[in-house]
């Protein structure tokens, strides 16, 4: 298990778009279980609802926790997510370098919502 504390620097915290970037990045580490912890509450870092439920605002201190059979994978996952947070979510290129395009993923999610419900639920 690898844990690192980080202060969320961007003003809105992990809300909406930054949370989406964060979970897309977390989901790129398929062999690693990742959690976020704030004020004693721990949630799955790969879950948008979980991340949003923490109410992480700018200036919040959070722990990013990873667990895997491979210690190197744990550290890489946490360090990548910490780097994203410390960049204020301006370093989205690191997501794309892992073949993760959060903007495309959000478009896919919107298309899936529209097709499954018949209602345009634009995000």
Secondary structure, 3 states (H helix, E strand, C coil): CEEEEEECCCCCCCCCHHHHHHHHHHHCCCCCEEEEEECCEEEECCCHHHHHHCCCCCCCEEEEEEECCCHHHHHHHHHHHHHHHHCCCCCCHHHHCCCCCHHHHHHHHHHHHHHHHCCCCCC
